[in-house]
């Protein structure tokens, strides 16, 4: 499963009905992602995602916190809106408008790895703010506000 090197992803084999296999294939194709990523996202939402009580309890690893934030962004900000805003962010960073292809690549990487790199967190937070949404990890004091301002190394070329 390419593009998943930052996480400890595992390949599993399960038997599913033809209807489920088709639904997974369609969802993956619509989002241009590996079917394993779609299955992971569905099961995260249905079985793993912490509820408010768990968030208030805290004690999450950095990887879990990254995942919580990324999933919230993916749930409320449409793919096209993310791509459009990233083009603007790339324009600010490089002094010229970022390419649509590069912006799509960034969003696809986020969604494949279920993670938004540290250098993009503050920009993603501003997107949520524009929608008047406070991320659960901030609302429940899972992280300090400066968590969003970290300077990460990033993987953008």
N, C-alpha and C positions, 0 to 999 in steps of 0.2 A: 504494500500500500504506500505508494510514493507520497512524499511531502509530509510525512508524519514523524520525522526524526526527533523532534523536541519532546515528544511524549512517549510513554511506554505502551504504545499501541500493540495489541495482540491480534493475530488472525485467528478467528474461530469459525468453525463450520457447524451450521445448524440446518435442520430440515424444516422447510416452511411450505405452506400451501401455495399453489400456483397464483392465487389471488394476492397473497402477501408478496411473493417474489415480483409480480408485475407492479404492484404499488411501490415497492422499493426501487425498482428499476426506473419507473416513471419519475419519482421524486428526485432520484439521483441525476437523471438526465436533465430535468428542469433546472436544477441548481448547478449543473456541470461539475458534480462531485462524485467521488468514489461511492459505490453503494454502501460500503462499510461505514463511511462517515455519516450517511443518512440514518442507518440503523443505530449508530451510536447516539446521534442527536435525538432520535425518537425515544430510545430507552432512557437517555438522560432525563428528558422531560417527564416520562411516565413513571420511572422507578427510582432515580438517583438524586435528582435536583433537590437540594435542601429546602425545607419549608421555613417559614418565618421563625419558628421556635429554634430550629437548628442554626439559623443565621445569627440569632441573638446569642446563642451559646458559643459561637465562634470556634476557635481552634481548627482553622482550615489551613492546609498547606498552601504555599504560593501558587502551585499549579491549580489547585481547586479554586482559589480566589480568581485567578486569571480566567478560568473556565466559567465561573459564575458571571463575571462581568461580560465576557464575550457572548455567552448565550443570551443575556438580557439585551445586548445590542442587536443580536441577530433576530430576536423575537419581535422587536418593535421598530427597527429601522429597515425599510425595504432595501433589497440588494442595489437597485438602481440609484437610490438616494445615497447609499454609502459610496458607490462608484463616483457619482457626481461630486460629492463633497471631497473625496480623496483627490480628484483632479484639481480642485481648488487648493487643497493642502499641499499637493506636489508643486503647484504654481508658486505658493508662498515660499516653499523650501528651496526651489531652484531658480526663481525669478522668471520662469516662463510656465505656461500652462502644461500640466502633466498630460501625457497621452492617455486616451481612453483604455488602450491595451494595458498600460502599466497599472492604471487604477483598478481595472478588473482583476489583474494578476494579484494585486495586494489583497483585495477582498476575498478572492478565491483561496489564497493562502490562509487568511484568518479563519475562514469557514472550514477549510480542510483540517487545520490543526486545532480548531475550536479555541483559538487564542488570538488576542490582539497584542502585538508587540508593545513593549513599554513606550517607545517613542511616539506611538499613535494614541495612547490611552487618553491624554488630555483632549485631543481632537474628538475622539469618540464620546467622551463625557460631554463635550459641548453640544454634540448632536442630540444626546439625550436631554440636555438642558433646554435646547430649542423646542423639544417636544414636551417640556415641563415634566420630565421624569427624573426622579432621583434614584440612582442604581441601588439595589438592595444591599450591596456590600458597603455602601456609604451610609444609607439610611439606618442600618443596624450596627454601625460602628465596627464592621469587620475589618475595614482599612481606614487609615487616616487620609484626609484630602490630598496630602502630598504623594500618596501612592500613584495618583494619576499623573504626576509631574515628573516621574522618574525619567532619566535619560538612558534609554536602552541602546544597545548596539544595533539592533534591527538587522534585517537581511535584505533590504532594498539595495539594488545596484544603482 
